[in-house]
Amino acid sequence: MRSELISIIDLGGSKIVCLVGEAGRGHDIEVIGYGISPTIGFQKGQVVDLKTAANSVAAAVVAAESMVDFRISSVYMGVTGSQISYFRKCVSVPVSSTGHSITKTDIDRVMKAVSQIGVPSDRKIIHPLPIGFIVDDREGITNPIGMTGGRLGVLTNLITGVTNTLKNYNRVLEMAGLDVDSCIPVYQMLAEGLVVLTPEEKKKGALLLDIGADIAQSAIFQNEWLTDADHIMVGGESISRDIASYFKITYPEAEKIKKENGYAFPGAISKEAEVNLSNSKVTNFEISEVIEARLRDIIDWVKEKLDAYRTESAVPETLVLSGGGSQIRGLVALMERDLEMSVRLAVSSGIRARPGLLENPGLHSALGLLAFGNIERKKGEQKGFPALVDAVKKVLDRGLL
């Protein structure tokens, strides 16, 4: 890959997105090529047909390549929450200097210990994300250099993926003509937070909720760090299937009805307005009742997340809705009422692109992957795990994206 170009593959539930970005000075990046193809050969985040999946990926890659006259060989690959496990570990090392004054060498040693944390054989570490240092028993330290102590520790959030699933993804990319040794897995929600959350939201606390085709993913950012990640296997396609089943119509018709006549908040619309289906007439109110019933699964799940989080730390102040499933009319009002918190729709920022791309709710995670790749580029000569930590922390701290 030419140093000034960054490529990504986002394996979504309904579409595969390939973006090519041209990096400028600082953290500036512009989308110069893109390709989108239907997601075929995958089911709920799992590869079910290698050849078909590879063809889907290749179609998106070829479309992006045709716009930039550039052969894509390596990519940052988005990994969905269905493959993700999230847990916290603390490791420590003795301070090496005679006077017990902590130096950069001690930080390098404890970071190396983090990179060597053991995980079960069926899982692979995707992101080890430190959230604070510990000097002896003193927690919450952001910069321990120069402090005195006997042991230096670091509290780390580990994001892991399923080993065999990641291997299958790599096999798909390889069959699509990419160099898998140069393809880097990235947790989609970590990347998406870089482009849809403001610096103030990351600091005061925000819950990013991405409602995709077959999955809803949540990520909580607090004090500028990703502090929680989870998912539920309910998405926009679940709503369309419910509409199709309830009104006995085809799935394509149900999807059309959802987009044109769907409303998430039945109490806010007329009970008399009618919609013509292929087999009958129904009211907008009836359609909305079906939609709300399925959305209730997501809302109740978010409530449980917030209640559990409340026992440990401050509850996020804002919920930011992303993904194609977030566009159902009335969803913001419904969630504000039921969750009793500020809710807004996501908008990508910090990336330049032609009109329509930044506003497309289904492209926020792909744009986030591009921003993440640009952070990696800016590491310069610095390599390895400490560089990733420094780069991500700098972006979250200063709101550079």
C-alpha positions in Angstrom: 0.0 0.0 0.0 1.3 3.4 -0.9 2.1 5.3 2.3 -0.4 8.1 1.5 -3.3 5.8 0.8 -5.3 3.9 3.4 -7.8 1.1 2.6 -10.5 -0.5 4.8 -13.0 -3.3 4.5 -16.2 -3.2 6.7 -18.0 -6.5 6.8 -21.5 -5.4 7.6 -24.7 -7.4 8.1 -26.3 -6.2 4.8 -23.4 -4.7 2.9 -19.6 -4.9 2.5 -17.9 -1.5 2.2 -14.4 -0.9 0.9 -13.0 2.7 1.2 -9.8 4.2 0.0 -8.6 7.4 1.8 -5.9 9.8 0.8 -4.1 11.1 3.9 -3.0 14.7 4.0 -1.2 16.7 6.6 -1.9 16.0 10.3 -5.0 13.9 10.8 -6.6 15.1 7.6 -8.0 12.3 5.3 -10.2 12.3 2.2 -12.3 9.4 0.8 -11.2 9.1 -2.8 -12.6 5.7 -3.7 -15.4 3.4 -2.4 -17.1 0.2 -3.3 -20.3 -1.3 -1.8 -21.6 -4.8 -2.4 -24.3 -7.0 -0.8 -23.2 -9.2 2.1 -23.4 -12.7 0.7 -21.7 -15.7 2.2 -21.9 -14.4 5.8 -24.6 -14.9 8.4 -24.7 -13.1 11.7 -21.0 -12.3 11.5 -19.9 -15.8 10.6 -18.6 -17.0 7.2 -21.0 -19.6 5.9 -19.7 -19.9 2.3 -16.0 -19.0 1.6 -16.3 -18.6 -2.2 -19.4 -16.5 -2.1 -18.1 -14.4 0.7 -14.8 -13.8 -1.2 -16.7 -12.8 -4.3 -18.7 -10.2 -2.2 -15.5 -8.8 -0.8 -13.8 -8.8 -4.2 -16.8 -6.9 -5.8 -16.5 -4.1 -3.2 -12.7 -4.0 -3.6 -12.8 -3.8 -7.4 -15.3 -1.0 -7.3 -13.1 1.0 -5.0 -10.0 0.3 -7.1 -11.7 1.5 -10.3 -12.1 4.9 -8.8 -8.5 5.4 -7.8 -6.5 3.4 -10.3 -4.7 1.7 -7.4 -4.5 -2.0 -6.5 -5.6 -2.6 -2.9 -3.5 -5.3 -1.2 -3.8 -4.6 2.6 -6.7 -3.3 4.6 -8.0 -2.5 8.1 -10.8 -4.9 8.5 -13.8 -4.1 10.7 -14.8 -6.8 13.2 -18.4 -6.8 14.6 -19.5 -7.1 18.2 -20.8 -10.7 17.6 -17.2 -11.8 17.6 -16.1 -9.6 20.5 -15.4 -10.3 24.1 -14.4 -7.5 26.4 -12.8 -7.8 29.8 -10.4 -6.0 32.1 -6.9 -7.0 33.3 -4.3 -5.5 35.5 -0.6 -6.3 35.1 2.4 -4.9 37.0 6.2 -4.9 37.1 8.7 -3.9 39.8 10.2 -0.5 39.3 13.7 -1.0 38.1 15.6 2.1 39.2 17.5 2.1 42.5 15.6 5.1 43.9 12.3 3.6 42.7 11.7 6.6 40.5 9.6 5.5 37.5 11.1 6.0 34.1 10.0 5.5 30.5 11.9 2.1 30.7 9.4 1.0 33.4 6.5 2.0 31.2 7.9 0.1 28.2 8.3 -3.0 30.5 4.7 -2.9 31.8 3.4 -2.2 28.3 5.3 -5.3 27.0 3.7 -7.3 29.9 0.3 -6.1 28.7 1.0 -7.3 25.1 1.9 -10.7 26.5 -1.3 -11.2 28.6 -2.6 -14.8 28.0 -6.1 -15.4 26.7 -7.9 -18.7 25.9 -6.7 -20.4 22.8 -10.0 -19.9 21.1 -9.6 -16.1 21.3 -7.1 -13.5 20.0 -6.4 -10.1 21.4 -7.5 -7.4 18.9 -7.0 -4.3 21.0 -5.2 -4.0 24.4 -6.4 -0.6 25.6 -4.8 0.8 28.8 -7.2 3.0 30.8 -4.8 4.1 33.6 -1.6 3.4 35.5 -1.3 2.1 39.1 1.7 3.0 41.3 1.7 0.6 44.3 -2.0 1.0 45.4 -2.6 4.4 43.8 -5.0 4.1 40.9 -6.1 6.5 38.2 -2.6 7.8 37.3 -2.3 9.1 33.7 1.5 9.8 33.7 3.6 8.0 36.3 7.0 9.1 35.0 9.0 10.6 37.8 6.8 9.3 40.5 8.2 7.1 43.3 6.9 3.6 43.9 7.8 -0.1 44.2 5.5 -1.5 41.5 4.1 0.0 38.3 0.9 -1.5 37.0 -1.5 -0.7 34.2 -5.2 -1.4 34.1 -6.1 -2.5 30.6 -9.3 -3.2 28.7 -8.8 -6.2 26.4 -10.9 -6.6 23.3 -10.6 -10.1 21.9 -12.1 -11.9 18.9 -12.9 -15.5 18.1 -9.7 -17.0 16.7 -11.3 -19.3 14.1 -13.7 -16.6 13.0 -10.8 -14.3 12.4 -9.0 -17.0 10.5 -12.1 -17.5 8.3 -12.2 -13.7 7.6 -8.5 -13.8 6.6 -9.2 -16.8 4.3 -12.0 -14.8 2.7 -9.7 -11.7 2.2 -7.0 -14.0 0.8 -9.4 -15.5 -1.7 -10.5 -12.0 -2.7 -6.9 -11.2 -3.6 -5.7 -9.3 -0.6 -2.5 -9.8 1.4 -3.8 -11.2 4.7 -0.4 -10.7 6.4 -0.9 -7.0 6.0 -4.6 -7.0 7.0 -5.3 -5.7 10.5 -8.6 -6.5 12.4 -10.2 -3.5 14.1 -13.2 -3.4 16.5 -15.8 -1.5 14.6 -17.2 0.4 17.5 -13.8 1.6 18.7 -13.2 3.0 15.3 -16.7 4.5 14.9 -16.4 6.4 18.1 -13.5 8.3 16.5 -15.7 10.0 13.9 -19.2 10.3 15.5 -18.5 11.3 19.1 -17.4 14.8 20.1 -14.5 15.3 22.5 -16.9 16.5 25.2 -19.1 13.4 24.8 -16.1 11.1 25.2 -15.0 12.9 28.3 -18.4 13.3 30.1 -19.7 9.9 28.9 -21.6 8.7 25.9 -23.2 5.4 24.8 -22.7 4.8 21.1 -25.5 2.5 19.8 -25.1 1.1 16.3 -28.2 -0.7 15.0 -27.1 -2.7 12.0 -29.0 -5.2 9.8 -28.6 -8.2 12.1 -27.0 -6.8 15.3 -27.2 -3.9 17.7 -23.8 -2.9 19.2 -23.1 -0.7 22.2 -19.9 1.0 23.3 -19.6 3.3 26.3 -16.9 6.0 26.3 -16.1 7.6 29.6 -13.3 9.9 30.6 -12.1 9.7 27.0 -11.7 5.9 27.0 -13.8 3.0 25.7 -14.9 1.4 29.0 -17.6 -1.1 27.9 -18.7 -3.0 24.8 -21.5 -5.3 24.1 -24.0 -6.5 21.5 -27.5 -8.0 21.0 -28.4 -10.0 17.9 -31.4 -7.8 17.0 -31.3 -5.3 14.1 -33.2 -3.7 11.3 -33.8 -6.9 9.5 -35.5 -8.3 12.6 -38.0 -5.5 12.3 -38.7 -6.2 8.7 -39.2 -9.9 9.3 -41.7 -9.1 12.1 -43.6 -6.8 9.7 -43.6 -9.5 7.0 -44.8 -12.2 9.4 -47.5 -10.1 11.2 -49.1 -8.8 8.0 -48.3 -11.9 5.9 -46.4 -10.1 3.2 -43.0 -10.7 1.5 -39.8 -9.5 3.1 -39.0 -7.0 0.3 -42.5 -5.4 0.8 -42.0 -5.3 4.5 -38.7 -3.6 4.1 -40.3 -1.0 1.8 -43.1 -0.4 4.3 -40.7 0.0 7.2 -38.7 2.7 5.3 -41.7 4.6 3.9 -44.3 4.3 6.6 -42.5 3.0 9.7 -42.6 5.0 12.9 -41.0 3.9 16.2 -43.4 5.8 18.5 -47.1 4.7 18.0 -48.4 7.2 20.6 -47.2 10.1 18.5 -49.1 9.3 15.2 -52.7 9.1 14.0 -54.6 5.8 14.5 -56.7 6.4 11.3 -54.1 6.9 8.5 -54.0 3.9 6.3 -51.4 2.1 4.2 -52.1 -0.1 1.2 -50.4 -3.5 1.4 -50.4 -6.1 -1.4 -53.0 -8.1 0.4 -54.9 -5.6 2.7 -55.1 -2.2 4.2 -53.6 -1.5 7.6 -53.0 1.7 9.6 -49.7 3.4 10.2 -50.5 2.9 13.9 -50.6 -0.9 13.5 -47.3 -0.9 11.6 -45.7 1.2 14.3 -46.9 -1.1 17.1 -45.0 -4.0 15.4 -41.9 -1.9 15.0 -42.0 -0.6 18.6 -42.4 -4.2 19.9 -39.1 -5.3 18.3 -37.3 -2.0 19.2 -38.4 -2.7 22.8 -35.8 -5.6 22.9 -33.0 -3.1 22.1 -34.3 -0.4 24.5 -34.7 -2.9 27.4 -31.2 -4.2 26.7 -29.8 -0.7 26.8 -31.6 0.0 30.0 -30.0 -3.1 31.6 -26.6 -1.9 30.4 -27.1 1.6 31.9 -28.4 0.2 35.2 -25.5 -2.2 35.5 -23.1 0.6 34.6 -24.7 2.9 37.2 -23.5 0.7 40.0 -19.9 1.0 39.0 -19.5 4.6 37.7 -21.3 7.6 36.4 -24.0 6.9 33.7 -23.2 8.3 30.3 -25.0 11.6 29.6 -25.7 11.1 25.9 -26.8 8.2 23.6 -25.7 8.5 20.0 -27.6 6.5 17.5 -25.8 5.1 14.4 -26.3 2.4 11.8 -29.0 2.0 9.1 -31.5 0.8 11.7 -31.3 4.1 13.6 -33.1 5.9 10.9 -36.7 4.8 11.8 -38.7 8.0 12.4 -39.6 8.6 16.0 -36.8 6.5 17.4 -34.9 9.4 19.0 -38.1 10.6 20.7 -38.9 7.1 21.9 -35.5 6.5 23.4 -35.4 9.9 25.0 -38.7 9.1 26.7 -37.9 5.6 27.8 -34.2 6.0 28.7 -34.6 9.6 30.2 -31.4 10.8 28.6 -30.3 13.0 25.7 -30.3 11.1 22.4 -29.1 12.2 19.0 -28.4 10.7 15.5 -24.7 10.2 14.6 -22.9 12.4 12.0 -19.4 11.6 10.9 -16.8 14.4 11.1 -13.1 14.8 10.7 -13.1 13.1 7.2 -13.6 14.8 3.8 -15.8 13.0 1.3 -18.2 13.6 -1.5 -21.8 14.6 -0.5 -23.9 11.8 0.8 -21.1 9.6 2.2 -20.6 11.3 5.6 -24.4 11.6 6.1 -25.0 7.9 5.3 -25.8 6.2 8.7 -24.7 2.9 7.4 -21.2 4.1 6.6 -20.2 5.5 10.0 -18.2 2.4 11.0 -16.4 2.3 7.6 -15.4 5.9 8.0 -14.3 5.2 11.5 -12.0 2.4 10.2 -10.5 4.9 7.8 -9.9 7.3 10.7 -8.3 4.5 12.7 -6.0 3.6 9.8 -5.0 7.3 9.6 -4.0 7.2 13.3 -1.8 4.2 12.6 -0.2 6.1 9.7 0.6 9.0 12.0 2.6 6.8 14.4 5.6 7.4 12.1 8.7 5.5 13.2 7.1 4.3 16.4 6.0 0.7 16.3 4.1 -1.9 18.2 1.6 -1.7 21.1 2.8 1.4 22.9 2.4 3.3 19.6 -1.2 2.3 19.3 -1.9 3.3 22.8 -0.3 6.7 22.4 -2.1 7.3 19.1 -5.6 6.3 20.3 -5.1 8.2 23.6 -4.0 11.4 21.7 -7.1 11.3 19.5 -9.5 10.7 22.4 -7.8 13.3 24.6 -7.5 16.1 22.1 -10.5 15.3 19.9 -8.4 15.4 16.8 -11.0 13.5 14.7 
